């Protein structure tokens, strides 16, 4: 019974990581597009500013996704033992 609970916990953790990655990809793009909308409606800037905002949003999305990727790989990386540590089968 404990094995099933552990598998379910790992599955839910992976779903949460996928959800976090999805939000990390969408949020910077939406923020930049909203900023462009505010610039065009309130300050009267031209419409081509959306293109620049889109690329800035993509850049922010990729940087955030890369940081999430690094965090996940750091979390899943096994810990290395010191070289001079003596194991049960390694006495010399």
Steps between C-alpha positions, in 0.01 A plus 500: 500500500787736570641446151177618336494814716858580406428451129194723524703765681767495229234520230335801662839668542570453130157643408573800719834552324333488160241751616771728634688478172183588308434804714864600468468498123172689477532768769789713361343503156165614636661769715692642202194495275297674772774764536486557123122531518532763772764690299287505186170592667615746768804663338406461133811307397486331156378144458836358394603514867312169540770326294773620735290405802438155357871434459579633847227273636646200318843580636363524853311175454808315380715636783241404761454154347878452502517591869217256581685233301821564696311482829336169408825343385679620813224352713512162323879474483639225725745609766862398441696337777847624585787317332673410826188351661534133594212280384400163638665317209784750450757474778812621325 
